[in-house]
């Protein structure tokens, strides 16, 4: 495993700066460019490079629903993007990156297909359809019958985390999650982690709506919401929290430690993603590993199949793995 010193050396910054950035220290004054460099280096050092025979040069478009600033708050999509870029480099593919607000600059005659990363509304799907017939969606599947998609079964992940907590004698279990809206503001996106948590906890006879807190998928919102939970419940604070992303979980850990609430002795925390930051925070975060690099690689491979003539849509669900560290028993 790469160390904080390794990251600092490659990023050209101090060890203390790396540590504070990886822990989402809001009091640290550094530029977004420096943060991005540190996060990218951390992801790259965690990434296992593979040697693949290069093919004939192709041009594809990467359409990205996050802005660069939003990506710094949720490294999940950064990791997917880096997986795509690495695979394209291996396969001799030129990538032209567009953010959603740059679609007017799109030149469809220059590209042979699109990888769309993020969550896209039906209206946006139709817009992308006008740009190319070869589209692979990553982290969403707006049209299973027409387009390829690479996804993760978050319903299964959520149930597995709840089962883990119950198996370890937790009955008072909280949830801290996030809400997102399509970039065209047509609708709020339903989060299967939240809906599955409510349904499955109801089945188990353990649901307490007052233990559910919803904000955004950022460390700052995790910090704010956990502080709110501590104020609301005090001595009745749940013994376990499921955080809907690692970024949220990192903020939760900071709030608990500032309030001198022992993790995991008093409160257990489990996140989702296993972003590079998860292993560097204190205590190291227990999480469900989402193979984001493989998601990116798979998207590129599916797009090449489409370009080469496959006409039947594929939806690939990537497996996950529980990584037990020090934030849970």
Secondary structure, DSSP 8 states (H G I E B T S, - for coil): ---HHHHHHHHTS-HHHHHHHHTT-TT----HHHHHHHHHHHHHHH---------S-EEEEEEESS-HHHHHH-HHHHHHHHHHHHHHHHTTEEEEEEEGGGGGG--GGG-S-EEEES---HHHHHHHHTT-S-EEEES--S-TTTSEEEE--HHHHHHHHHHHHHHTT--SEEEEEE-EE-TTSS-EE--HHHHHHHHHHHHTT---GGGEEEE-SSHHHHHHHHHHHHHHHGGG--SEEEESSHHHHHHHHHHHHHTT--TTTT-EEEEEE--GGGGTSSS--EEEEE-HHHHHHHHHHHHHHHHTT--S--EEE--EEEE--SS--
